[in-house]
C-alpha cells in the first residue's frame, strides 16, 4: 500500500511539471507572435516615415496611414511572402474600440481605430508650444499576446509595446 501512495504522489508531481512546461511553451509562442507583429508594424512605419530632403513634417505625420496597407497585407498573408501569421482579428466590427485607450491628456492620438487586427498605434508629438527646434513625431505600437485557453479564453491578454524613432521636422 505504501508504494501505491508513493507512485500516485510521483504521478501528480510529473503531471504538474508537464502542465507548467506547456504553459511556458504556449506563453513563449504567444510572446513571439506579438513581438513579431509589433516589430513589423514599427518597421513599416519607420520605412514610410523617412523624410526626404525636400519634404515636410506632414510626411512623418501620415507615416502610419501610408504603412497600413502593407501591414494589413502582411497580417492577411496577401503580400505573397507568407500565409498569414495567425494574429487575432477584430470580431463584430469592434475595430479596436474597446482594446485601445484614447489619450485623454492630449499628448498622443490613436491612429489605428480602423485596423482589422488587434493592435494599437499611437502618434506622439514632441513639440512644445515654446519649443521650435527638435520637433517631430514618433509612434508607439502595442500588440497583444493572447492565451487561447478553452476555459478562460480571452481573460489573459498582455501588451507588448515598442516605439519608432522620432521623425524630426527640419527647419532650415
C-alpha positions as CSV (number, residue, x, y, z in Angstrom):
1,X,0.0,0.0,0.0
2,X,2.9,2.3,0.8
3,X,4.3,2.0,-2.8
4,X,0.9,2.8,-4.4
5,X,0.6,6.1,-2.4
6,X,4.2,7.0,-3.3
7,X,3.6,6.3,-7.0
8,X,0.4,8.4,-7.0
9,X,2.3,11.3,-5.5
10,X,5.1,11.0,-8.1
11,X,2.5,10.8,-10.8
12,X,0.9,14.1,-9.5
13,X,4.3,15.8,-9.5
14,X,5.0,14.7,-13.1
15,X,1.6,15.9,-14.3
16,X,2.1,19.3,-12.5
17,X,5.5,19.7,-14.1
18,X,4.2,18.9,-17.6
19,X,1.3,21.4,-17.2
20,X,3.8,24.1,-16.1
21,X,6.1,23.3,-19.1
22,X,3.1,23.5,-21.5
23,X,2.1,26.9,-20.1
24,X,5.7,28.2,-20.6
25,X,5.7,26.8,-24.2
26,X,2.3,28.4,-25.1
27,X,3.5,31.7,-23.4
28,X,6.7,31.8,-25.4
29,X,4.8,31.2,-28.7
30,X,2.3,33.9,-27.9
31,X,5.0,36.4,-27.0
32,X,7.0,35.5,-30.1
33,X,3.9,36.2,-32.3
34,X,3.1,39.5,-30.6
35,X,6.7,40.7,-30.7
36,X,6.9,39.8,-34.4
37,X,3.7,41.8,-35.2
38,X,5.0,44.8,-33.2
39,X,8.4,44.8,-34.9
40,X,6.8,44.5,-38.4
41,X,4.5,47.4,-37.7
42,X,7.3,49.6,-36.4
43,X,9.5,48.6,-39.4
44,X,6.8,49.6,-41.9
45,X,6.0,52.9,-40.1
46,X,9.7,53.8,-40.0
47,X,10.1,52.9,-43.7
48,X,7.2,55.2,-44.6
49,X,8.2,57.9,-42.1
50,X,11.6,58.6,-43.6
51,X,11.5,62.2,-44.6
52,X,13.3,63.1,-47.8
53,X,15.2,66.3,-48.1
54,X,12.5,68.2,-49.9
55,X,9.5,67.0,-47.9
56,X,7.6,68.4,-44.9
57,X,6.9,67.2,-41.4
58,X,3.4,66.2,-42.6
59,X,5.0,63.2,-44.4
60,X,6.1,61.8,-41.0
61,X,2.7,62.8,-39.6
62,X,1.0,60.4,-42.0
63,X,3.5,57.6,-41.9
64,X,1.1,55.1,-40.3
65,X,-1.6,55.9,-42.9
66,X,0.8,55.1,-45.7
67,X,2.1,51.9,-43.9
68,X,-1.3,50.5,-43.0
69,X,-1.9,48.7,-46.4
70,X,1.5,46.9,-46.2
71,X,0.8,46.0,-42.5
72,X,-2.7,44.7,-43.4
73,X,-1.3,42.7,-46.4
74,X,1.4,41.1,-44.2
75,X,-1.0,40.1,-41.5
76,X,-3.5,38.7,-44.0
77,X,-0.8,36.9,-45.9
78,X,-1.7,38.6,-49.2
79,X,1.7,40.1,-49.7
80,X,3.0,37.0,-51.4
81,X,5.6,36.2,-48.8
82,X,3.7,34.2,-46.3
83,X,0.3,32.6,-45.5
84,X,-0.6,35.0,-42.7
85,X,0.9,35.0,-39.2
86,X,-2.2,33.9,-37.5
87,X,-2.6,37.1,-35.4
88,X,-6.0,37.7,-33.9
89,X,-8.5,39.7,-35.9
90,X,-11.2,42.0,-34.6
91,X,-14.6,40.5,-34.5
92,X,-18.1,42.0,-34.6
93,X,-16.8,45.2,-36.2
94,X,-15.2,46.4,-32.9
95,X,-12.2,47.9,-34.8
96,X,-10.0,48.4,-31.6
97,X,-12.7,50.5,-29.9
98,X,-12.5,48.5,-26.6
99,X,-8.9,47.4,-26.9
100,X,-7.1,50.7,-27.3
101,X,-7.3,53.5,-24.9
102,X,-7.7,57.1,-26.1
103,X,-5.1,59.6,-24.9
104,X,-7.2,61.9,-22.8
105,X,-4.4,64.2,-21.8
106,X,-3.8,65.3,-25.4
107,X,-0.2,64.0,-25.5
108,X,-1.0,61.4,-28.2
109,X,-3.5,60.4,-30.8
110,X,-4.8,56.9,-31.5
111,X,-4.3,56.4,-35.3
112,X,-5.3,52.7,-35.6
113,X,-9.0,53.0,-35.0
114,X,-9.9,51.2,-38.2
115,X,-7.4,48.4,-38.0
116,X,-8.8,44.9,-38.8
117,X,-6.4,43.3,-36.3
118,X,-5.9,43.7,-32.5
119,X,-3.1,46.2,-32.2
120,X,-2.9,49.8,-31.2
121,X,-0.8,52.6,-32.8
122,X,-0.4,56.0,-31.1
123,X,1.2,59.1,-32.6
124,X,3.1,61.4,-30.2
125,X,4.1,65.0,-31.0
126,X,7.4,66.0,-29.3
127,X,7.0,69.7,-30.0
128,X,6.1,72.0,-27.1
129,X,4.4,75.4,-27.7
130,X,7.6,77.2,-26.7
131,X,10.0,74.8,-28.5
132,X,10.8,75.3,-32.2
133,X,13.9,73.1,-32.6
134,X,14.0,69.3,-32.3
135,X,10.3,69.0,-33.2
136,X,8.9,65.8,-34.6
137,X,6.6,62.8,-34.3
138,X,7.0,59.3,-33.1
139,X,4.7,56.3,-32.9
140,X,4.1,53.8,-30.1
141,X,2.9,50.4,-31.1
142,X,1.2,47.9,-28.8
143,X,0.5,44.3,-29.9
144,X,-1.1,41.8,-27.6
145,X,-0.1,38.3,-26.6
146,X,-3.2,36.2,-26.1
147,X,-3.6,32.9,-24.3
148,X,-6.2,30.9,-26.1
149,X,-7.1,28.5,-23.3
150,X,-10.5,27.0,-23.8
151,X,-12.0,27.6,-20.4
152,X,-10.7,31.1,-19.6
153,X,-10.4,32.2,-23.3
154,X,-9.8,35.9,-23.6
155,X,-9.2,36.7,-20.0
156,X,-5.5,36.7,-20.4
157,X,-4.0,39.3,-22.8
158,X,-0.7,41.0,-22.2
159,X,0.6,44.0,-24.1
160,X,3.9,44.1,-25.9
161,X,4.9,47.6,-26.7
162,X,7.6,49.4,-28.8
163,X,8.3,52.8,-30.2
164,X,9.6,54.2,-33.5
165,X,12.4,56.7,-33.9
166,X,11.5,60.3,-33.8
167,X,10.8,61.8,-37.2
168,X,12.2,65.3,-36.9
169,X,10.9,68.4,-38.6
170,X,13.8,70.1,-40.3
171,X,13.5,73.9,-40.1
172,X,16.2,75.5,-42.2
